Amino acid sequence: MFTGIIETIGRITGIQTDGSNRIFWIESPISNELSIDQSVSHNGVCLTADALDKGKHRVTAIAETLNKTNLGQWKTGDLVNLERCLPLNGRLDGHIVQGHVDCTATCISREDKNGSWNFRFKIPAQFAALIIEKGSISLNGTSLTIFDVTQDEFTVAIIPYTFEHTNIHTAQPGTLVNIEFDIVGKYINRTNQISNYISH
């Protein structure tokens, strides 16, 4: 489990293709502290470190992951948000994040508010029931609060610290980001679906 509080940013230094899989080497300040088989959130995607080498770690993304996330668009030099899993005695400063991306969202606008930034995103319409005003969302692994919610769009306000210490500053209109909706909201939505099915 993760919290959506990004620890650091990594940089992709190498990409390989192995069948339907893609293999990424990532250089970061925490790579030397990782161990083989450790779970790490990469842009909100839970991936396993499977090799370590001089300040870098390697992860493998399978076809299912590539299809549901923005990892298929990663290029050498891209910046990646990183977070290690929450220790049992840790604080849940963000919200409960599983590292299981539900879909991607498209950035449709970016506005400099002279001290903060507003980014607006559009999600696939089938996920509209999972966004609520002032609700939590994981965006590229970052726990954020959404507002100005419409049927399939929402806005997030970014403070300077988050802008500087995550890769949100690289997002421009057209950029795809990984989205994980609040797990509590997903369970409530599922319960309502089952209740409606049973009642009919």
Secondary structure, DSSP 8 states (H G I E B T S, - for coil): -B-S---EEEEEEEEEEETTEEEEEEE-TTGGG--TT-EEEETTEEEE--EE-SSEEEEEE-HHHHHHSSGGG--TT-EEEEEE---TT----S--B-S---EEEEEEEEEE-SSSEEEEEE--GGGGGG--TT-EEEETTEEEEEES--SSEEEEEE-HHHHHHSGGGG--TT-EEEEEE-HHHHHHHHHHHHHHHHH-
